[in-house]
Amino acid sequence: MSNTISVNTAYSLMFKSYPEVVGISDICKMLNIGRNKAYQLVNSGILKRIPCSREIKVAKITIINYVLQSAQ
């Protein structure tokens, strides 16, 4: 039996209290990282940003995918 979790299951379980699109401060809270590391993940392209004027926005599903990939 495999210990993997599907993206759909993870999406329904993880980060329920967060909106569908999050900013840097939410990313920091979700991943328990500092602002510099959050900016590094976005600027390197690991977390794909959504074009939104000068603000950095990331889809919640992107964060979930990152967590699932990091766990493997």
C-alpha positions, 0 to 999 in steps of 0.5 A, a space after each residue: 500500500 502506497 503512502 502517497 496522497 493525491 493533490 485533490 485530497 491534500 487540497 481539501 485538507 491543507 491550509 483550509 483557512 487561507 484564501 485561494 490566492 495568498 501573499 508573502 506574509 501568508 506564505 511565511 505562515 503556511 510554510 513556517 519560513 522567513 520573508 527572505 526565504 519566501 521571496 527566494 522561493 518566488 524569485 527563483 521560480 519554485 513558487 510560481 507567482 500570479 501577475 498582480 501589479 507590484 504585489 506578489 501573489 501565489 495560488 494556494 495550490 502552488 504551495 500545496 504542490 510544493 509541500 507535497 513535492 518536498 515531502 517525497 
